[in-house]
């Protein structure tokens, strides 16, 4: 019963994507974008090392 009431409240509020939500999303994505190239280099290096170390 309580869950149903909470759902009804959320529907009635009709919450939108706010500027604060955008800022929080950007703050979470910045570290991902900074570390992505290094992560790709690391994974590619491991793959190449495994490829050539099997011989």
Secondary structure, 3 states (H helix, E strand, C coil): CHHHHHHHHHHHHCCCCCHHHHHHHHHHHHHHHHHHHHHHHHHHHHHHHHHHHCC
